[in-house]
Amino acid sequence: EPEVTQTPSHQVTQMGQEVILRCVPISNHLYFYWYRQILGQKVEFLVSFYNNEISEKSEIFDDQFSVERPDGSNFTLKIRSTKLEDSAMYFCASTLQGVVYEQYFGPGTRLTVT
Amino acid sequence: QKEVEQNSGPLSVPEGAIASLNCTYSDRVSQSFFWYRQYSGKSPELIMSIYSNGDKEDGRFTAQLNKASQYVSLLIRDSQPSDSATYLCAVPLRGAQKLVFGQGTRLTINP
């Protein structure tokens, strides 16, 4: 069964460093998302991406964040200068036909900023 | 009112009983509703989707939707210890390109 994959599973970085989180969505899906979950809190939307552009972003997704689909399979989230409060689980998700349809989540990347 | 609201629990149910999880949402024109299961330290796993009023059954799971009351529920029959997890209700709001999640209900099935 097709699944979303994410790498790395755990990333430790120092405050101020850049990180890139990688995702491979399900191959025939067209809509891609990043969410994050701070420990003990609810899942929060960061950004949605369709047709090579951002379709919506949250207040969390400020200028320090960017997304890219560098090729036909990868979808990346970059944080330019990490802060302590960026420590969280980051989940990539994809769906075939848009947000009203089932979204499938990857296993997540645990980001720890020290 | 929160966009998607769930009782955070914990909800404790004996093995073999029916677990009932509830969710309310604020946008009365929402069209689709999802239940995810999340084990501790893991990602959300889609277990049910429902789009129209009434019941939808899939194995031991039944989702119930009442759009007039803006209410969606998940029933788990014959609860097993492996059903112990946090259950997340998620709704895409009108005009938005995102899922909005509830806080989640932590469910514990006691052997």
Interface residues (C-beta under 8 A of the other chain):
Chain A: Y31 Y33 Y35 K42 V43 E44 F45 S48 Y50 S55 E56 S58 M89 F91 A93 G98 V99 V100 Y101 E102 Q103 Y104 F105 G106 P107 G108
Chain B: Q31 S32 F34 Y36 K42 S43 P44 E45 L46 S49 L88 A90 P92 A96 Q97 K98 L99 V100 F101 G102 Q103 G104
